Amino acid sequence: MSDLELCNGAKLPFDEEAGCFHAEFDWCGEKVEFAMYAPPESNNSMGALQYAFKTLYEDQESWNDAMQEALSDSLGLFTDDIKAFELQLERIVIVFLTDVSLFRPNEACIRAHFEPMHNKVSGKAYILTGTIRDGFTQLTFESETEEGEEDDEDDTEYRELSNGDELAFSDDIGIFEGETVFNDDEVDVFVEVLRDRSGEDAAFDALEKILADSKKYDKEARSAFLEELKEDIEELIEESGKKGLTAETFVKELPAAIIVVDSKGGFEISYEIELAESIFRFTASGTIKDGYEEVLLEDVTDEYDEVDGFWDTFGDEYPDDDEDDDSDGGDE
């Protein structure tokens, strides 16, 4: 395979051992490794990679902001300041997984690998996956050990709730997570305490209050949905074809799904339902002191999209190609 000439003037030879083009470039003031691959038998491989790299590199500020936003959303943070978790961008991977002879450049799969700056020896990576076309749509976690090394010891720290359920602590991002029961619904729980854990007891006190008064919090959340989102709910019912279903009955039957609390008494309680092959999330948020302050309705179908195998060198997952996409093709 011939050398890959990029928009920043770099000329990269193909690394046979690594099976890709790779080099380190400046990215928003930091050095970041780029790794790029496209099927070598395709005449359009070079043009595809050049286009994808140029799209990211020449608009790196916007793409970097998109990465931070995707991390924040995926980790369920209250704050947009993902830097508090000290995740450092280490590598950007650009891959075309299929023959590029029918070249659709926006379908390039992109992966952004982040590692905790304070704990790189753990080998744990946070990986955002998406496409040039759709942006970053999924966060996965990857833990690597040296070849032949056994990692059977479980040193995870747990904290037990008053109902006997246990939440596991991730020191990389400062979150306890697990499952418990909220007003008869099994829910995922995330307790944000940050790495210094200074607000851990306050956060768990907030969670315990919500669980102890789950009927009250559940009733008030559903009332808030009806008050603020009734028109949206009726529109969802109409689009789903569920004739005769009232907004009141719809809200009453919503199953609780997620609870997030933080050390300042902030909380979110989310409910999810599948309608017409889409998944919708209703979230009520507020503080222990003041109660509910805001409600939100989101289509979160993309968070549940199944993914297939990814090129082995760079990981295990990638977004499905949209075979019906009408994007224009052509070499760059």
Legacy VTK file of the C-alpha trace (Angstrom):
# vtk DataFile Version 3.0
C-alpha trace
ASCII
DATASET POLYDATA
POINTS 332 float
0.000 0.000 0.000
1.354 3.430 -0.918
2.008 6.235 1.554
-0.955 8.165 2.959
-0.643 11.939 2.411
-2.708 14.002 4.846
-4.008 17.571 4.873
-1.507 18.628 7.556
1.412 17.729 5.278
2.212 14.411 6.943
3.091 11.457 4.733
2.549 8.130 6.480
3.838 4.734 5.346
1.652 1.699 5.971
2.820 -0.183 9.065
2.603 -3.850 8.116
3.100 -5.044 11.689
0.404 -2.813 13.169
-1.827 -3.266 10.121
-2.636 0.433 9.754
-1.335 3.942 9.187
-0.488 5.661 12.450
1.245 8.769 13.779
1.085 11.287 16.612
-0.334 14.760 15.885
-1.274 17.899 17.825
-4.929 17.876 18.842
-6.278 20.879 20.755
-2.891 21.524 22.323
-2.152 17.890 23.215
-0.314 15.072 21.449
-2.765 12.391 20.311
-2.092 9.191 18.384
-4.050 8.625 15.172
-4.536 5.150 13.718
-6.242 4.719 10.337
-7.304 1.722 8.278
-9.304 0.996 5.129
-9.425 -2.203 3.044
-6.199 -2.163 0.988
-7.817 -3.796 -2.046
-10.122 -0.826 -2.578
-9.052 1.869 -5.049
-10.735 4.485 -2.887
-9.022 3.611 0.411
-6.598 6.535 0.353
-9.243 9.083 -0.581
-11.575 7.758 2.103
-8.972 8.048 4.856
-7.811 11.461 3.648
-11.377 12.759 3.727
-12.129 11.358 7.180
-8.894 12.674 8.695
-9.403 16.118 7.156
-12.968 16.271 8.458
-11.790 15.671 12.021
-8.450 17.486 11.971
-9.567 20.758 10.399
-12.490 21.090 12.795
-10.851 19.575 15.852
-12.252 22.123 18.328
-15.821 21.173 17.418
-15.055 17.456 17.462
-13.290 17.798 20.799
-16.342 19.563 22.234
-18.520 16.751 20.856
-16.317 14.188 22.625
-16.624 16.010 25.958
-20.391 16.299 25.568
-20.752 12.617 24.651
-18.660 11.598 27.675
-20.721 13.783 29.972
-24.032 12.481 28.622
-22.942 8.832 28.641
-21.598 8.975 32.196
-24.816 10.619 33.394
-23.117 13.644 34.904
-24.876 16.688 36.267
-21.933 18.879 35.316
-20.553 19.443 31.836
-17.057 19.704 33.290
-15.858 16.228 32.373
-12.305 17.427 33.067
-13.026 16.902 36.762
-12.689 13.193 36.049
-9.265 13.678 34.460
-9.897 11.605 31.344
-7.198 12.247 28.762
-7.621 11.636 25.031
-4.922 9.155 24.001
-5.899 7.900 20.553
-8.296 8.524 17.672
-9.033 5.602 15.367
-10.515 6.012 11.874
-11.676 2.813 10.188
-13.610 1.912 7.054
-14.926 -1.571 7.788
-16.185 -2.456 4.320
-14.984 -2.185 0.755
-14.784 1.510 -0.111
-15.399 0.961 -3.829
-18.887 2.378 -3.174
-17.282 5.187 -1.240
-19.530 6.838 1.336
-17.044 8.939 3.315
-19.371 9.877 6.161
-19.620 6.219 7.174
-16.069 6.154 8.495
-16.137 4.606 11.959
-14.359 6.769 14.532
-13.253 5.822 18.019
-11.821 8.140 20.660
-9.840 6.390 23.422
-9.592 8.113 26.813
-7.581 7.010 29.834
-7.684 8.318 33.426
-4.602 10.497 33.915
-4.252 9.496 37.559
-4.497 5.738 37.023
-3.066 4.766 33.655
-1.497 1.614 35.073
-4.990 0.144 35.441
-5.164 -0.364 31.680
-8.788 0.759 31.683
-9.916 2.817 28.705
-13.094 4.780 28.028
-13.957 4.525 24.340
-16.394 6.704 22.420
-17.607 5.132 19.192
-19.510 6.667 16.298
-19.271 7.760 12.683
-18.349 10.909 10.786
-22.004 11.130 9.790
-23.646 10.632 13.188
-20.992 11.770 15.643
-20.309 9.825 18.839
-23.203 7.601 19.846
-21.824 5.069 22.329
-19.453 4.804 25.287
-17.795 1.492 26.143
-15.202 0.460 28.687
-12.179 -1.664 27.937
-9.818 -3.173 30.495
-6.589 -4.671 29.237
-4.049 -6.883 31.003
-0.647 -7.973 29.824
-0.589 -11.122 27.703
-0.581 -14.182 29.943
-1.371 -12.117 33.031
-4.276 -13.288 35.157
-6.620 -10.718 36.613
-8.954 -12.818 38.745
-8.762 -10.795 41.944
-11.767 -8.571 42.516
-10.649 -5.489 44.448
-13.841 -3.555 43.723
-15.136 -1.560 46.683
-18.820 -1.851 47.511
-21.192 0.169 49.679
-24.338 -1.430 51.014
-27.687 0.338 51.033
-30.108 0.015 53.939
-32.189 -2.423 51.860
-29.193 -4.758 51.454
-28.382 -3.908 47.817
-24.733 -3.114 47.041
-23.283 -0.434 44.764
-19.787 -0.835 43.280
-17.346 2.080 43.265
-15.410 3.076 40.125
-12.426 5.121 41.307
-11.649 6.145 37.726
-14.732 8.363 37.507
-15.881 8.655 41.106
-19.258 6.935 40.770
-20.969 4.168 42.732
-23.264 2.140 40.514
-25.563 -0.846 40.793
-29.215 -1.825 40.928
-31.956 -1.436 43.516
-35.740 -1.212 43.780
-37.644 2.063 43.537
-41.375 1.791 44.254
-41.501 -1.820 43.005
-39.450 -1.090 39.843
-35.880 -2.352 39.497
-33.662 0.606 38.559
-30.025 1.334 37.720
-28.451 3.618 40.315
-25.522 6.027 39.932
-24.150 7.936 42.921
-21.706 10.686 41.942
-19.087 11.363 44.604
-16.043 12.313 42.472
-12.655 10.775 43.156
-11.919 12.600 46.409
-15.194 11.181 47.818
-15.671 14.224 50.017
-19.432 14.193 49.450
-19.992 10.451 49.604
-22.115 10.344 52.761
-24.260 13.268 51.597
-24.898 11.597 48.243
-25.907 8.305 49.864
-28.122 10.150 52.348
-29.918 11.695 49.375
-30.348 8.297 47.729
-31.617 6.691 50.939
-34.204 9.465 51.335
-35.444 8.955 47.776
-35.717 5.186 48.291
-37.395 5.533 51.678
-39.948 7.958 50.214
-40.101 6.248 46.821
-43.901 6.345 46.580
-43.863 10.117 47.145
-41.041 10.797 44.684
-42.609 8.486 42.123
-46.022 10.122 42.400
-44.574 13.641 42.144
-42.458 12.704 39.097
-45.451 11.295 37.237
-47.526 14.368 38.140
-44.757 16.591 36.779
-44.693 14.640 33.502
-48.450 15.094 33.101
-48.294 18.779 33.936
-45.319 19.693 31.731
-45.329 17.096 28.949
-48.972 16.178 28.375
-49.068 17.417 24.773
-45.869 15.507 23.937
-47.263 12.384 25.590
-50.510 12.571 23.630
-48.495 12.979 20.437
-46.441 9.865 21.299
-49.631 7.903 21.959
-51.098 8.980 18.612
-47.923 8.141 16.688
-47.712 4.710 18.337
-51.270 3.848 17.289
-52.445 3.040 20.830
-55.999 4.264 20.361
-58.002 4.950 23.491
-54.950 5.253 25.733
-55.051 8.416 27.824
-52.026 10.434 28.884
-52.902 9.696 32.523
-52.875 5.933 31.958
-49.709 6.171 29.876
-47.833 8.012 32.639
-49.191 5.700 35.326
-47.731 2.679 33.520
-44.247 4.154 32.883
-41.593 1.911 34.470
-38.848 3.624 36.464
-35.383 2.880 35.053
-32.565 5.096 36.386
-31.749 7.128 39.488
-28.774 9.494 39.615
-27.808 11.458 42.752
-24.884 13.707 43.589
-23.163 14.962 46.722
-24.993 18.311 46.629
-28.439 16.784 46.930
-29.192 16.892 43.223
-31.025 13.962 41.670
-32.600 12.647 38.481
-35.225 9.919 38.239
-35.800 8.528 34.758
-38.541 6.338 33.302
-38.248 4.501 29.979
-40.757 2.989 27.589
-40.573 1.448 24.118
-43.032 2.712 21.532
-43.074 1.941 17.806
-39.513 0.538 17.908
-38.192 3.649 19.669
-37.228 4.047 23.316
-38.261 7.219 25.141
-36.881 8.449 28.465
-38.815 10.704 30.802
-36.586 12.389 33.393
-37.558 14.457 36.407
-34.696 16.283 38.116
-34.308 18.533 41.122
-32.837 18.668 44.614
-33.707 17.016 47.904
-34.254 20.468 49.393
-36.534 21.949 46.724
-38.053 18.902 45.045
-38.557 18.558 41.303
-37.455 21.531 39.199
-37.349 20.244 35.611
-38.686 17.456 33.400
-37.287 16.215 30.107
-38.432 13.842 27.354
-35.752 12.245 25.146
-35.602 9.661 22.379
-32.746 7.411 23.586
-33.072 4.664 20.993
-29.456 5.143 19.881
-28.198 4.262 23.362
-29.704 0.808 22.977
-28.708 0.114 19.387
-26.971 -3.217 19.094
-23.490 -3.257 17.628
-21.576 -5.957 15.816
-17.920 -6.927 15.705
-15.242 -4.304 15.169
-11.885 -4.727 13.467
-9.899 -6.752 16.023
-6.868 -4.484 16.213
-8.856 -1.590 17.625
-11.657 -3.081 19.681
-14.828 -5.068 19.727
-17.700 -2.811 18.682
-18.772 -0.392 15.991
-22.033 1.169 14.794
-23.906 -0.719 12.099
-23.543 0.611 8.552
-26.791 2.047 7.241
-27.218 0.162 3.979
-30.049 2.448 2.922
-28.039 5.659 3.284
-28.142 7.850 0.200
-24.918 9.742 0.909
-23.062 10.780 -2.195
-19.880 8.888 -2.949
-16.619 9.930 -4.526
-12.910 10.137 -3.946
-11.380 13.014 -2.110
LINES 1 333
332 0 1 2 3 4 5 6 7 8 9 10 11 12 13 14 15 16 17 18 19 20 21 22 23 24 25 26 27 28 29 30 31 32 33 34 35 36 37 38 39 40 41 42 43 44 45 46 47 48 49 50 51 52 53 54 55 56 57 58 59 60 61 62 63 64 65 66 67 68 69 70 71 72 73 74 75 76 77 78 79 80 81 82 83 84 85 86 87 88 89 90 91 92 93 94 95 96 97 98 99 100 101 102 103 104 105 106 107 108 109 110 111 112 113 114 115 116 117 118 119 120 121 122 123 124 125 126 127 128 129 130 131 132 133 134 135 136 137 138 139 140 141 142 143 144 145 146 147 148 149 150 151 152 153 154 155 156 157 158 159 160 161 162 163 164 165 166 167 168 169 170 171 172 173 174 175 176 177 178 179 180 181 182 183 184 185 186 187 188 189 190 191 192 193 194 195 196 197 198 199 200 201 202 203 204 205 206 207 208 209 210 211 212 213 214 215 216 217 218 219 220 221 222 223 224 225 226 227 228 229 230 231 232 233 234 235 236 237 238 239 240 241 242 243 244 245 246 247 248 249 250 251 252 253 254 255 256 257 258 259 260 261 262 263 264 265 266 267 268 269 270 271 272 273 274 275 276 277 278 279 280 281 282 283 284 285 286 287 288 289 290 291 292 293 294 295 296 297 298 299 300 301 302 303 304 305 306 307 308 309 310 311 312 313 314 315 316 317 318 319 320 321 322 323 324 325 326 327 328 329 330 331
